[in-house]
Amino acid sequence: MDLELTPEQKLIRDTARDFAQKEVAPQAARIDKEHRFPSELIAKMGELGLMGIAVPEAWGGAGMDAVSYVLALEEICKACASTGVIMSVNNSLVCDPLVKYGTEAQKSEWLVPLATGKKLGCYALSEPEAGSDAAAQKTSARLDGDEWVVSGTKNFITNAPKADVVLVFATTDASKKHHGISAFLIPTNAKGVTVGPPDDKMGIRGAHSSQVFFDDCRLPASALLGAPGDGFKIAMSTLDGGRIGIAAQAVGIAQAAFEAATKYAMERKTFGKPIAEHQAIQFKLADMSTDIDAARMLLWRAATVKDEGGKFTKEAAMAKVFAAEVANRVAKEAVQVFGGYGYLADFPVERHYRDAKITEIYEGTSEIQRLVIAASVLRD
């Protein structure tokens, strides 16, 4: 694995870093406090090519690789985890499956505006009774003449309150179990679609999520993504890429918490000297830095394997579970370094601590990642 970044990779990292620090970071605390969806930032990210980084240029994207994507995403998430996950969902969970499975007509209708930031997408797999057990779908789709009719409820759908299109997974043949699930591209303004109110969440408050309801929503045959019965395969392969995105988000959160803790430790004095000179604090900073570097290496490896065209399920799961747990450890220790001030919303580590938790849950819990890794280990 070559750890030397290409000039193109460095350029997109530096572009994202400059934008993140100058325009995103100054707004992060207010976005969190007000639960405000950062529409203006998403539009600018579209102009910079950050909403469709790995989408071919012919379809409106930046035409770059997965390593470039995680480099840019880490920088955005370091500034604001809410803004970062909006970017991650659009790239990993909507654009990626459209590139891989979409028809020319579907790419023209959806991929171009999604990749350029003119439209926003969301991914609807989870349901009230189907989270980790994704095959237990209750949402159904039936053929009525030449139309599909979709009915059901989806849960925790990031971007849904602001999205223009939702990638929905529904059972089309219950007798085939997970082989009877299909995928559909459904405009959120379609008749029969209702988007619920935004969830009131512990963290990533600016990235709105909600339930989405489908009540006999009629769709043309062209709404089907891939072939009938391909839905579970599409969902799982898409989540592999999504988990790389969440690992990047976790690394970004951890890096932000670490940098805040390091700066504070050099400024805050106790017993006549900066707390950074106390061994107890030094050991915390050393462990935090080591953990972050290890998580970043797992992240880069997963992205590299994806770029090389190999199967990257295990690598993505390893990167996601480790980076998520690192983000939570680092954010927790950052609060401890700040002491009482770390518990106040006036300081950023309180927000990082809340934002970190979700990385252990969405796009596959840490428990699910361990099952995925174990299955691969035992199979190999």
BELVEN-V589033 format. One record per residue. N is the residue number from 0. SS is DSSP state (2 for helix, 1 for strand, 0 for the rest). PHI is phi in whole degrees, -180 to 180 (none if undefined). Layout:
BEGIN
n:N ss:SS phi:PHI
n:N ss:SS phi:PHI
END
This chain:
BEGIN
n:0 ss:0 phi:none
n:1 ss:0 phi:-86
n:2 ss:0 phi:-89
n:3 ss:0 phi:-85
n:4 ss:0 phi:-77
n:5 ss:0 phi:-77
n:6 ss:2 phi:-57
n:7 ss:2 phi:-68
n:8 ss:2 phi:-67
n:9 ss:2 phi:-63
n:10 ss:2 phi:-65
n:11 ss:2 phi:-71
n:12 ss:2 phi:-62
n:13 ss:2 phi:-69
n:14 ss:2 phi:-64
n:15 ss:2 phi:-65
n:16 ss:2 phi:-63
n:17 ss:2 phi:-62
n:18 ss:2 phi:-63
n:19 ss:2 phi:-62
n:20 ss:2 phi:-76
n:21 ss:2 phi:-84
n:22 ss:2 phi:-117
n:23 ss:2 phi:-89
n:24 ss:2 phi:-55
n:25 ss:2 phi:-62
n:26 ss:2 phi:-102
n:27 ss:2 phi:-59
n:28 ss:2 phi:-63
n:29 ss:2 phi:-71
n:30 ss:2 phi:-58
n:31 ss:2 phi:-67
n:32 ss:2 phi:-64
n:33 ss:2 phi:-92
n:34 ss:0 phi:54
n:35 ss:0 phi:-96
n:36 ss:0 phi:-73
n:37 ss:0 phi:-83
n:38 ss:2 phi:-56
n:39 ss:2 phi:-67
n:40 ss:2 phi:-70
n:41 ss:2 phi:-63
n:42 ss:2 phi:-62
n:43 ss:2 phi:-68
n:44 ss:2 phi:-64
n:45 ss:2 phi:-62
n:46 ss:2 phi:-65
n:47 ss:0 phi:-84
n:48 ss:0 phi:85
n:49 ss:0 phi:-87
n:50 ss:0 phi:-94
n:51 ss:0 phi:-150
n:52 ss:0 phi:-61
n:53 ss:0 phi:-96
n:54 ss:0 phi:-78
n:55 ss:0 phi:-55
n:56 ss:2 phi:-59
n:57 ss:2 phi:-62
n:58 ss:2 phi:-110
n:59 ss:0 phi:93
n:60 ss:0 phi:-92
n:61 ss:0 phi:-86
n:62 ss:0 phi:66
n:63 ss:0 phi:-106
n:64 ss:0 phi:-95
n:65 ss:2 phi:-68
n:66 ss:2 phi:-63
n:67 ss:2 phi:-59
n:68 ss:2 phi:-60
n:69 ss:2 phi:-71
n:70 ss:2 phi:-63
n:71 ss:2 phi:-69
n:72 ss:2 phi:-65
n:73 ss:2 phi:-58
n:74 ss:2 phi:-65
n:75 ss:2 phi:-67
n:76 ss:2 phi:-70
n:77 ss:2 phi:-62
n:78 ss:2 phi:-80
n:79 ss:0 phi:-160
n:80 ss:2 phi:-64
n:81 ss:2 phi:-64
n:82 ss:2 phi:-62
n:83 ss:2 phi:-64
n:84 ss:2 phi:-74
n:85 ss:2 phi:-61
n:86 ss:2 phi:-63
n:87 ss:2 phi:-63
n:88 ss:2 phi:-61
n:89 ss:2 phi:-63
n:90 ss:2 phi:-72
n:91 ss:2 phi:-77
n:92 ss:2 phi:-99
n:93 ss:2 phi:-122
n:94 ss:2 phi:-64
n:95 ss:2 phi:-57
n:96 ss:2 phi:-67
n:97 ss:2 phi:-67
n:98 ss:2 phi:-61
n:99 ss:2 phi:-80
n:100 ss:2 phi:-119
n:101 ss:0 phi:-74
n:102 ss:0 phi:-79
n:103 ss:2 phi:-59
n:104 ss:2 phi:-66
n:105 ss:2 phi:-66
n:106 ss:2 phi:-67
n:107 ss:2 phi:-65
n:108 ss:2 phi:-73
n:109 ss:2 phi:-115
n:110 ss:2 phi:-66
n:111 ss:2 phi:-60
n:112 ss:2 phi:-67
n:113 ss:2 phi:-69
n:114 ss:2 phi:-69
n:115 ss:0 phi:-95
n:116 ss:0 phi:80
n:117 ss:0 phi:-79
n:118 ss:0 phi:-132
n:119 ss:0 phi:-128
n:120 ss:1 phi:-117
n:121 ss:1 phi:-142
n:122 ss:1 phi:-127
n:123 ss:1 phi:-117
n:124 ss:0 phi:-113
n:125 ss:0 phi:-64
n:126 ss:1 phi:-134
n:127 ss:0 phi:-54
n:128 ss:0 phi:-122
n:129 ss:1 phi:-146
n:130 ss:0 phi:-108
n:131 ss:0 phi:-63
n:132 ss:0 phi:-88
n:133 ss:0 phi:-66
n:134 ss:0 phi:-76
n:135 ss:0 phi:-85
n:136 ss:0 phi:-68
n:137 ss:0 phi:-104
n:138 ss:0 phi:-61
n:139 ss:1 phi:-125
n:140 ss:1 phi:-138
n:141 ss:1 phi:-126
n:142 ss:1 phi:-83
n:143 ss:1 phi:-130
n:144 ss:0 phi:69
n:145 ss:0 phi:-106
n:146 ss:1 phi:-120
n:147 ss:1 phi:-95
n:148 ss:1 phi:-119
n:149 ss:1 phi:-108
n:150 ss:1 phi:-140
n:151 ss:1 phi:150
n:152 ss:1 phi:-132
n:153 ss:1 phi:-116
n:154 ss:1 phi:-120
n:155 ss:1 phi:57
n:156 ss:1 phi:-91
n:157 ss:1 phi:-63
n:158 ss:0 phi:82
n:159 ss:2 phi:-53
n:160 ss:2 phi:-64
n:161 ss:2 phi:-117
n:162 ss:0 phi:-79
n:163 ss:0 phi:-98
n:164 ss:1 phi:-144
n:165 ss:1 phi:-126
n:166 ss:1 phi:-87
n:167 ss:1 phi:-111
n:168 ss:1 phi:-111
n:169 ss:1 phi:-143
n:170 ss:1 phi:-78
n:171 ss:0 phi:-108
n:172 ss:0 phi:-153
n:173 ss:2 phi:-62
n:174 ss:2 phi:-67
n:175 ss:2 phi:-96
n:176 ss:2 phi:54
n:177 ss:2 phi:-69
n:178 ss:2 phi:-77
n:179 ss:2 phi:-106
n:180 ss:1 phi:-100
n:181 ss:1 phi:-125
n:182 ss:1 phi:-115
n:183 ss:1 phi:-137
n:184 ss:1 phi:-100
n:185 ss:1 phi:-123
n:186 ss:1 phi:-62
n:187 ss:0 phi:-71
n:188 ss:0 phi:-96
n:189 ss:0 phi:-69
n:190 ss:0 phi:-63
n:191 ss:0 phi:97
n:192 ss:1 phi:-104
n:193 ss:1 phi:-128
n:194 ss:1 phi:-99
n:195 ss:0 phi:-73
n:196 ss:0 phi:-68
n:197 ss:0 phi:-59
n:198 ss:0 phi:-68
n:199 ss:0 phi:-96
n:200 ss:0 phi:-110
n:201 ss:0 phi:-68
n:202 ss:0 phi:-138
n:203 ss:0 phi:34
n:204 ss:0 phi:-70
n:205 ss:0 phi:-82
n:206 ss:0 phi:-93
n:207 ss:0 phi:-69
n:208 ss:1 phi:-131
n:209 ss:1 phi:-167
n:210 ss:1 phi:-78
n:211 ss:1 phi:-131
n:212 ss:1 phi:-112
n:213 ss:1 phi:-121
n:214 ss:1 phi:-119
n:215 ss:1 phi:49
n:216 ss:1 phi:-76
n:217 ss:1 phi:-92
n:218 ss:1 phi:-131
n:219 ss:1 phi:-70
n:220 ss:2 phi:-58
n:221 ss:2 phi:-70
n:222 ss:2 phi:-77
n:223 ss:1 phi:-70
n:224 ss:1 phi:-97
n:225 ss:0 phi:75
n:226 ss:0 phi:-96
n:227 ss:0 phi:-56
n:228 ss:0 phi:89
n:229 ss:0 phi:-85
n:230 ss:2 phi:-60
n:231 ss:2 phi:-66
n:232 ss:2 phi:-62
n:233 ss:2 phi:-63
n:234 ss:2 phi:-61
n:235 ss:2 phi:-70
n:236 ss:2 phi:-67
n:237 ss:2 phi:-68
n:238 ss:2 phi:-65
n:239 ss:2 phi:-56
n:240 ss:2 phi:-69
n:241 ss:2 phi:-62
n:242 ss:2 phi:-68
n:243 ss:2 phi:-65
n:244 ss:2 phi:-63
n:245 ss:2 phi:-69
n:246 ss:2 phi:-62
n:247 ss:2 phi:-65
n:248 ss:2 phi:-60
n:249 ss:2 phi:-63
n:250 ss:2 phi:-63
n:251 ss:2 phi:-62
n:252 ss:2 phi:-62
n:253 ss:2 phi:-61
n:254 ss:2 phi:-63
n:255 ss:2 phi:-64
n:256 ss:2 phi:-65
n:257 ss:2 phi:-64
n:258 ss:2 phi:-65
n:259 ss:2 phi:-65
n:260 ss:2 phi:-67
n:261 ss:2 phi:-64
n:262 ss:2 phi:-62
n:263 ss:2 phi:-65
n:264 ss:2 phi:-64
n:265 ss:2 phi:-82
n:266 ss:2 phi:-101
n:267 ss:0 phi:-75
n:268 ss:1 phi:-114
n:269 ss:1 phi:-140
n:270 ss:0 phi:52
n:271 ss:0 phi:83
n:272 ss:1 phi:-153
n:273 ss:1 phi:-58
n:274 ss:2 phi:-64
n:275 ss:2 phi:-65
n:276 ss:2 phi:-89
n:277 ss:0 phi:-86
n:278 ss:2 phi:-60
n:279 ss:2 phi:-59
n:280 ss:2 phi:-76
n:281 ss:2 phi:-59
n:282 ss:2 phi:-65
n:283 ss:2 phi:-62
n:284 ss:2 phi:-64
n:285 ss:2 phi:-64
n:286 ss:2 phi:-66
n:287 ss:2 phi:-62
n:288 ss:2 phi:-64
n:289 ss:2 phi:-64
n:290 ss:2 phi:-60
n:291 ss:2 phi:-64
n:292 ss:2 phi:-62
n:293 ss:2 phi:-64
n:294 ss:2 phi:-63
n:295 ss:2 phi:-66
n:296 ss:2 phi:-66
n:297 ss:2 phi:-63
n:298 ss:2 phi:-63
n:299 ss:2 phi:-63
n:300 ss:2 phi:-63
n:301 ss:2 phi:-61
n:302 ss:2 phi:-65
n:303 ss:2 phi:-66
n:304 ss:2 phi:-62
n:305 ss:2 phi:-62
n:306 ss:2 phi:-63
n:307 ss:0 phi:-79
n:308 ss:0 phi:85
n:309 ss:0 phi:-86
n:310 ss:0 phi:-74
n:311 ss:0 phi:-126
n:312 ss:2 phi:-58
n:313 ss:2 phi:-66
n:314 ss:2 phi:-63
n:315 ss:2 phi:-66
n:316 ss:2 phi:-65
n:317 ss:2 phi:-62
n:318 ss:2 phi:-63
n:319 ss:2 phi:-68
n:320 ss:2 phi:-67
n:321 ss:2 phi:-72
n:322 ss:2 phi:-64
n:323 ss:2 phi:-64
n:324 ss:2 phi:-72
n:325 ss:2 phi:-64
n:326 ss:2 phi:-58
n:327 ss:2 phi:-71
n:328 ss:2 phi:-65
n:329 ss:2 phi:-66
n:330 ss:2 phi:-63
n:331 ss:2 phi:-62
n:332 ss:2 phi:-69
n:333 ss:2 phi:-63
n:334 ss:2 phi:-60
n:335 ss:2 phi:-64
n:336 ss:2 phi:-61
n:337 ss:2 phi:-73
n:338 ss:2 phi:65
n:339 ss:2 phi:-59
n:340 ss:2 phi:-66
n:341 ss:2 phi:-66
n:342 ss:2 phi:-87
n:343 ss:0 phi:-95
n:344 ss:0 phi:-70
n:345 ss:0 phi:-68
n:346 ss:0 phi:-114
n:347 ss:2 phi:-69
n:348 ss:2 phi:-68
n:349 ss:2 phi:-63
n:350 ss:2 phi:-69
n:351 ss:2 phi:-61
n:352 ss:2 phi:-63
n:353 ss:2 phi:-70
n:354 ss:2 phi:-67
n:355 ss:2 phi:-65
n:356 ss:2 phi:-58
n:357 ss:2 phi:-63
n:358 ss:2 phi:-66
n:359 ss:2 phi:-86
n:360 ss:0 phi:-117
n:361 ss:0 phi:-79
n:362 ss:0 phi:56
n:363 ss:0 phi:105
n:364 ss:0 phi:-63
n:365 ss:2 phi:-60
n:366 ss:2 phi:-66
n:367 ss:2 phi:-65
n:368 ss:2 phi:-61
n:369 ss:2 phi:-67
n:370 ss:2 phi:-64
n:371 ss:2 phi:-63
n:372 ss:2 phi:-65
n:373 ss:2 phi:-62
n:374 ss:2 phi:-61
n:375 ss:2 phi:-68
n:376 ss:2 phi:-61
n:377 ss:2 phi:-71
n:378 ss:2 phi:-72
n:379 ss:0 phi:-73
END
